[in-house]
Amino acid sequence: MIKAFKRLFALLAGVLVIFGAIKTAFNWLARSENDEYEVWSDDEQREDA
Protein backbone atom coordinates (compact mmCIF):
# COMPACT_ATOMS: atom_id res chain seq x y z
CA MET A 1 0.00 0.00 0.00
CA ILE A 2 2.75 2.42 0.91
CA LYS A 3 4.61 1.42 -2.25
CA ALA A 4 1.56 2.43 -4.32
CA PHE A 5 1.47 5.86 -2.65
CA LYS A 6 5.17 6.34 -3.33
CA ARG A 7 4.67 5.48 -7.00
CA LEU A 8 1.66 7.80 -7.26
CA PHE A 9 3.63 10.60 -5.62
CA ALA A 10 6.56 10.00 -7.99
CA LEU A 11 4.21 10.07 -10.98
CA LEU A 12 2.64 13.35 -9.87
CA ALA A 13 6.08 14.84 -9.23
CA GLY A 14 7.20 13.80 -12.70
CA VAL A 15 4.12 15.38 -14.29
CA LEU A 16 4.76 18.62 -12.39
CA VAL A 17 8.38 18.65 -13.55
CA ILE A 18 7.30 18.17 -17.16
CA PHE A 19 4.71 20.96 -16.97
CA GLY A 20 7.27 23.23 -15.29
CA ALA A 21 9.73 22.57 -18.11
CA ILE A 22 7.08 23.33 -20.74
CA LYS A 23 6.13 26.57 -18.96
CA THR A 24 9.78 27.58 -18.74
CA ALA A 25 10.26 26.89 -22.44
CA PHE A 26 7.27 29.04 -23.38
CA ASN A 27 8.44 31.85 -21.10
CA TRP A 28 11.88 31.67 -22.70
CA LEU A 29 10.36 31.88 -26.17
CA ALA A 30 8.24 34.86 -25.08
CA ARG A 31 11.32 36.68 -23.75
CA SER A 32 13.43 36.10 -26.84
CA GLU A 33 13.49 38.96 -29.28
CA ASN A 34 12.57 36.75 -32.21
CA ASP A 35 9.06 37.66 -33.41
CA GLU A 36 8.35 34.31 -35.10
CA TYR A 37 6.19 33.10 -32.23
CA GLU A 38 4.20 36.29 -31.66
CA VAL A 39 0.62 36.44 -32.84
CA TRP A 40 0.72 40.20 -33.42
CA SER A 41 3.75 41.74 -35.07
CA ASP A 42 3.02 45.32 -34.02
CA ASP A 43 0.57 47.47 -32.05
CA GLU A 44 -1.44 48.56 -35.10
CA GLN A 45 -2.52 45.00 -35.86
CA ARG A 46 -3.57 44.58 -32.23
CA GLU A 47 -5.84 47.61 -32.46
CA ASP A 48 -7.43 46.35 -35.70
CA ALA A 49 -8.38 43.00 -34.18
N, C-alpha and C positions, 0 to 999 in steps of 0.2 A: 504493500500500500504506500509506504513512504517512498519507495523507488518510483512509483507512478507519479507522485507529486513532484519529485525531483526532475523527472523527465518532462512533465508538463511545464514546470518552471523554466527549465532550460529551453524548451521550445518557444515559450513566450519571450524569453530574453533574446533569443535568436531573431525572432520576428521584429522586436523593438530595435535591435541593432541594424537590421536590414532597412527598416523604415527610416531610421536616423541617417543612414548612409545615403539613401535616396534624397531625403530632405536637404542634406548637406550638399549633394551634387547639384540640386536645383538652385539652391542659394548661391553656389559658386558660379553657375551659369548666369544667374541674374546679375551678379556683381561684375562679371567680365564685361569689357567694353565692346564686345562683338555684338552687333545688332541682329544677328541671324535668328536668334530665338525670341525676339521681341515681336509682339503682335502688332504694335503700332510703331512706325518708324519715327514719327515726329508728333508734336502737339496738335498741329492742324488736323491730321487725320483723326485724332482722338475727339476733337470738337465736332467733326462731321458725323461721327458714329452715333 
